[in-house]
């Protein structure tokens, strides 16, 4: 799964780095007692398309388990539309030491349906 985002800025000269994280949404994490928190996604791929706009992308599948050894995308079989809800967090690091954080809209992660046996 690939997540892409576009950043518009008046100048990219002051941008030092970009970090991206995935996390289960707070309410879903509380219900499922998900203790992963934010899990960093690497690498963040950068391509500049225009003078004041840049495209970034991260592979959500680049992590399977957290540093705590817990599966990042452990899915609930009950009420998945409420509990399997995640979000992307992007943190911009600037040369002056400041940071700016952006959070995506929530998205649902679903397991891939397997084809029924005996059907062709």
SVG drawing of the C-alpha trace seen along z (x, -y; Angstrom):
<svg xmlns="http://www.w3.org/2000/svg" viewBox="-19 -32 38 59">
<polyline fill="none" stroke="black" stroke-width="0.4" points="0.0,0.0 1.5,-3.3 0.5,-6.6 1.3,-9.8 1.1,-13.4 1.8,-16.8 3.4,-19.7 2.9,-23.2 5.4,-25.8 6.8,-29.2 10.3,-27.7 11.8,-24.3 15.3,-25.7 14.5,-25.7 13.2,-22.1 15.8,-19.8 13.9,-16.5 10.6,-14.7 9.5,-11.8 6.3,-9.8 4.5,-7.6 1.5,-5.3 -0.7,-4.9 -4.0,-3.4 -6.5,-6.2 -6.6,-7.0 -10.1,-5.7 -9.5,-2.4 -6.2,-2.0 -7.9,-2.5 -10.6,0.1 -8.0,2.7 -5.4,1.8 -2.9,1.2 0.3,0.0 2.3,-0.5 1.7,-4.3 3.5,-5.9 5.5,-3.6 8.0,-5.2 7.7,-4.4 10.9,-4.5 12.0,-5.6 10.1,-8.8 10.5,-9.2 10.7,-12.8 10.2,-14.2 9.8,-17.9 7.3,-18.6 7.0,-22.4 9.0,-25.2 6.7,-25.5 5.2,-22.0 6.7,-18.6 5.4,-15.0 6.3,-12.6 5.4,-9.0 5.8,-6.2 5.1,-2.5 2.6,-1.5 3.8,2.1 7.4,1.2 6.6,2.1 5.2,5.4 5.9,5.1 6.9,2.3 10.1,2.1 8.0,3.5 7.5,6.6 3.8,6.0 2.1,6.3 1.4,2.8 -1.7,3.7 -3.2,6.4 -6.8,6.3 -9.9,6.8 -12.5,9.3 -15.3,7.5 -16.4,4.0 -13.4,3.6 -14.9,0.3 -14.5,-1.2 -11.3,0.6 -9.1,1.0 -8.8,-2.7 -5.3,-4.2 -3.8,-7.6 -0.6,-8.9 1.4,-11.5 3.9,-13.6 6.5,-15.7 8.5,-18.3 11.9,-19.3 13.3,-22.7 16.9,-24.0 16.1,-26.4 15.2,-23.4 11.4,-23.8 9.0,-21.1 5.5,-21.1 3.2,-18.1 0.3,-17.1 -2.2,-14.3 -4.1,-12.6 -7.7,-11.7 -8.5,-8.3 -8.4,-5.3 -9.5,-1.7 -7.1,1.2 -8.7,4.4 -7.3,7.9 -7.3,9.1 -10.2,11.4 -9.0,14.8 -10.8,16.5 -13.1,19.3 -11.8,22.8 -13.3,24.8 -14.3,21.8 -12.4,21.0"/>
</svg>
